[in-house]
Amino acid sequence: MQKPKLVPTSTYRLQVHGSFTLDDARAIVPYLQRLGTGAAYTSPYFGAEPGSTHGYDVTNHNEINPEVGGDAAYCAFTDALRDAKLQHVVDFVPNHMGISTATNPWWRDVLAHGPQSRYARFFDIDWNPFKSELRRKLLLPILGDQYGKVLERGELRVELDPAEDSGVVLRYFDNRLPLTVPRTPDAQELQRLNGVPGQARSFDALHELLETQAYRLAYWRTAAHEINYRRFFDVNTLAGLRVEDPAVFDAIHQRLAQMLAEGRVTAVRIDHPDGLFDPAKYFEMLQALAGGVWVVAEKILSGHERLPSRWSVHGTTGYNFLHQVNGLFVDPASARRMRRIYAKLTGRTESFDDLLYETKRLIMDTAMASELTVLAHMLNRISESNRRSRDFTLNSLRDALVEVVACFPIYRTYVR
């Protein structure tokens, strides 16, 4: 890995959003200079979900978010930093994208065309899941109630939209979803499709139409058990990207490459690399793109865990350091007294390790049950391929996975 050209002596974090734009950031550059700051470190300011206050729900990696000022404000801000001889660290999100159909054309195309979409390979989607009803379909858990109830209340409506290739769109409150139809319906067909609330049979036609789509609408709670795309933890609205695929990497790094080449961005902070399929490979690809730029990873190190040596990064964002600093304000001599107070207030006396084990199991049984099921079925397919392991049942393999994960000493493995 190349030695970085510039290493910030210090950074000042700026949270950029619609109420604190890049123009506002530019206005405080003189203050940052007087303060002795080495670099302005911004939250992601690429295209994001409408109204985003943090930018981690990016929907277009290759545009500057219009809500924070767009290209003009970006150029003015980075010009001001350059004039003040300050560096610029930008936060970049390679792991996932927000799935707003209004602002994410890739996701919208996947909803319209399913596995035939040119962007289907961009997202980490299982088009052949264990549930047969979801084969070649994307589970879309956005409904506030059971699908049948939502449908028969008339909350799903087909509307004319000349901007759509099909001439229509499916509306569910603020959600506008692409709809594939044999032909654009006339007024009479539209009325028949939209049914009459309270008359269950009147929604048969719309149900049949929805069953032909590349997505399956579902109650948001179903995601915990049946979702078939990788998420950011259990956040349904953030879909995982297959950034280890060179085509996907190139597609989402075009603007960042330009920013680095122009010298307007001089360092990069990578958000949540542990969510990536292969973090080590990603950092290799990023260094090849960045050419010696200072890169740090948002990585929480547990206990005596070390930063993986194969990661081509110059360090972490410092969570472990902050943990050590916080220790200065904790008197270890009071540990026994704190345990007594905790037990008296909560009635719980188990050790921290036991509590950690129980809470990991709780998350696997609830929020992450779907991901565990996917792994169990994958392991079952592997076991079935060998006569010495084929008698391991699906349930026994799932139980084994639960125990391994619950007792795992660090965040994840890095087996390639």
N, C-alpha and C positions, 0 to 999 in steps of 0.2 A: 504494500500500500504506500502511495506517495505521501511524503511529508506535506501537511497543509501549507498553502501559500500564506494564509493569514489565520491567526488564532486570536479570537476576541479576548481582551483582558478582563472584560466584564460585559454583562448584557442587561438590558432594561426591557422588560416584557410589556408589550402593547396589545391589548385585546381589541381587535378591529372588528367593527360591525356597523350596522346602519346608523347607530347613534354616536359612534366614534369612528369616523371615516379615515381614509388615508390622508385627506386634507387636514383633518384634525391632528393626525399623527405628525404631518409635516410641520404644523404650527408649533409643536413642542420640541422640534429638533434643536433649536438654540438652547433650550433648557437642558436637554440631554447632554449637549456639548459642555455647558457650564458645570454640569454635575460630574463630568469626568467619565461618562459612560463610554465603553469601548464599542458597543454595537446595539442597534435597535433590533429587538427580537419580537417579531409579530406572530400573532395567531394566524392560521390559514386565511388568506383573503381571496381564494379562488372561488369560482362559481359555486354557490351553495343553495340549500333549501331557502325559499322565500322567508325573510324575517329572522334568519339564523343569527344568533348572538355569539357564536363561537367558531363557526366555519369548519367544524369537523364532519359535518354532513354534506361534504362536497358533492356537487352534481356535474361539474365540468372543470377538470383539472387544467384546462387550456385557455381559460378566460379569467380576467380579473373581475371579481364580483361587482356588478353595476351598483349594488346597494352601498358599497364602500367607496365608490367614486370611479370605478372602471380604469381604463388604461391611462387617461389623462392624469388622474390623481396619483396613480402608481408611479408614473414617470416623474411627476413633480416631487413626490415624497423621496424617491431614491436619488433624484438630483440633489435634493437638499441634504441628504445623508452624505453624499459624495463630497459636496462643497464643504461640509463640516468635518470631513475626514473621519466619518463614522462608518463602521461596517454594518451589514444588514443580514441577520439570521432570519430565514423564513421557515415557518412550520409547514411540513408537507405530509399529506395523508395518503399513503399508497395502499392501505389495507382494505378500504371499503368506500362505498359511495352512498349518498342519500338516494332514496328511490322515488322522489317526487316525479310524477309523470309530466308535470308542468315544466320542469327544468332539467330533467335527465333524459335526453333523447335515446341513449343506449338502452336504458331500462324499459322505456316505452316501446322500443322496437322489439325487445324480448317478449313483452306482454302481447304484442301484436302477432309475432311470428313463431314464438316458442323456440324449440331447438333448431329451427331453420333460420333464425335471426343471425345476421352476421356478427352480432354482439353476444350471442349465447355463450361463446367460449370465454368472454371477458369476465363473467360472473361465475362464482363457484356454486353451480347448480347441479343437483343430482336428478337427471332426467329419467332415471330408471330406478326409483326408490322401491323399498319393500312393499309399500302400499300400492296395489295394482291400479287403483283409481287415479293415482297421481303420475302414472307413466306418461312421459312426454308432456307433462303439465307442470306449471309452477304454482305452488300453494301461495295464495295471496291473503294473508290473515289480517284484513283491515276492517272487518265488520264489527260493530259494537254489540252484536247479539248473534244468536244462531242464524245460519244462512236462511233457513226456511221462514223464520219469523220476519227477518229483514225483507226478504222477497215479498211476502204476502202483506206487509205493511205498505208496500209501494215505495220503499226507500231507494230501490234500484230502478233508475229510469233511463230509457233510451231517448236521446235527443239528437236532432238534426245538427250537423256541424259541417259546413261546406269545406272547412280546412282539412278535414280528415279524408283519407283516401276512400274510405267506405261510405263517407257522407254522414256517418252517425258516430256518437260517442256514448259510453255508459257513464252516467253520473251517480255517484254516491256521496251526497253532501258536497264537500270540497274536492273530492276525488273525481278526476275525469280519466276514464280508462278507454283504451282503443277497443273497438268492437269489430270483429270480422263478420260480415253478413253477405249472403249471396247477391243481394242487390240493395240499393238504398230504398228503405221503406217509404211508402206514401203516407199521407195523414191517417188513413184508415188502418193501415198495418201498424203504424206507430201507436195508435190508440189501443189496438188489440195487444200489442206487446207489453204495454205498460200496465195493463190489467186494472182491476177495481179493488181497492183495499177492502178486506172483509170477505171477498169472494175468492177463495183459494184456487179454484180451478181456472180462474181468469189469468193466472200467472204461469200456466203450463207452457205457453209458447215462449215466454221470456226465459223460463228455466231451461227449456230445450235448447234455446239459442246460446245461453251461457255455458251449457255443457259442451258446446263445440269449440269454445275458446281455448287458447293456449295457457290460460290461467284458471285456477279454481278458487273462487271467492270463499272465504271462511271466517268464522268468528276468531277474533284475535287470540283467544285463549288456546286455540288448537295448535298454535305455533310451538308451544312447549313440547308437544308430542309428535307432530307430523311435518314440521317445516322442512323443505328440501332445498334450501339455499343457506350457505354459511352466512352467519350474521356477525356483527360486532357484539360479542357476548350474547345477551338475549334481547338486543334491540332490533325489533323486526324491521324498522325503517332504515337500517344501515346494512347493505348487502356486501358480502365479501368479494374481493376482486382476485383473479388469478394472475397476479402481477409477475409471478415467476415465468409466465409465458412471454417470450421476447416481444411478440406482437402487441400484447396488452401493455407491457412495460413501455414500449415506444409510444403507444397511443396516449398514455396518461402523463408522460414526461416531456412532451413537446415544448410546452411553455416554460417549464422549469429549466430545460436545457438552454433555451434562449436567454432567460434571465441570468443564468450563470455565465454564459458566453459573453454577454454584454457587461458583466461585472456589476450589475445592479444588485444582485444577491451574491453575498460572499461566503455564506455558510448555510447549512441546512440542518434542521432538527426533524428527525423522522418519527412520526407518531405511531405508537403501538406496533412495532415490528414483530412482536411475539404473536400477533394475529396472522402473520404471513405463513404460507405453506413452507417456504424455505428462506428464512431471514438471511442466512449466510450468502446464498446465491443473489438475493436482492441487493445486498450491500456491494457485492462484487460488480453487479451491473450498474449500480449508482455511481461507484467510484470511476468506472470506465466512462461514464457520462460526464461526471463532475470535474474530473481531471485535477485532483489535488485540493479540492475544496474541503474545508473543515466540516465534518459530518458527525453528529451525535445522535444517539438512539434513546428513545424514551423506554427505559428498561428498569424494572424493579428487581433488585437482587435480593434473594432470600438468605438470611443467615450468613453462611460462609461461601455462598455461591459467587462465582467469578463471571465476569463478562466473557461470553464465548470467544475463544481466541481466534476463530475463523471469521468473525465479523470484521469487515473492513470499515471500522469506525474509529473515531478518536476518543471515544468515551461515552458515558451516559449523560442524561440530563441532570443527574445529581440527587435522585431520590435517596440513595443509600447514604450520601453525605449529609443530607438534611436529617435523616434518621439519627445519625451519629450526633449532629448538633443538638437535636431535640433531647438527646440523652443527657446533655449538660444541665437540663432543667428538671431532671428526675432524680430524686434521692433514693438509691437502691435500698437504703436502710429501712425505708418505709414500706417495702414490698409486703411483708407479713401483715402489717396493719391494713393495707389496701385490700389484700385478699379477704381479711375478716369482714371489712365493710362491704365488699362486693357480695360475699356469701350471705350476709345479713339482709342486704337489700333485695337480692335476687333469689335467694334460697338455693343457689347452685354452688357446688363445691368441687366440681370436676377440674382437672388440670387444663391448662391452655391447649396442650396437644390433643386431649380428648375432645375439647370443644371444637378445635379446628377440624378434627376428623368428622364430627357430627355435622358441622355446618357444610363441609364439602359434600357429604352424602345428601344433605337436604337440598342443595342446589342441583345435584344430579337427578334427584327425584322430582324436581319441580321445574325450575327455569331452563335447565339444560338437558332435560330428559330426551328431547329429540336428537340432540347431538350424540348422546350416549347410545341411543337405539341404532343410529347409523353406524357407529363404531362396532357395536355388537354384531350387527348383520354382516359387516365387512369381515370381522374376525371369524364368523361362522362360515362364510364362503371359503376363507382360507383353510379352516379346519376340515371342511368337506373335501378338499382337494387331495387329502392324504389319508390313507387307510389307517394310519396309526393315531390320527386325531379326529376322525370323522364321528366318533361316538360322543364327543363333547357336545352337549346340547346348547341351544341358543341361550337358554336361561342361565346355565352354568357359566358360559362365557361372559354374559352380561354381568353376573355377580362378580366374576373375577376382575373384570374391568373396573367396576365400582371400587373394589378394595384397592386395586393398584393406584387409581387416581386419588382416592381418599388418603392414602398413605404416602403419596409421592412427595419427596422432600423439597422440590423446586417447582417453578411455574409450569414448565413443559419440557418435552424432549426436543433434541435438535438432530435426530436421526435423519439422514438424507435418503 
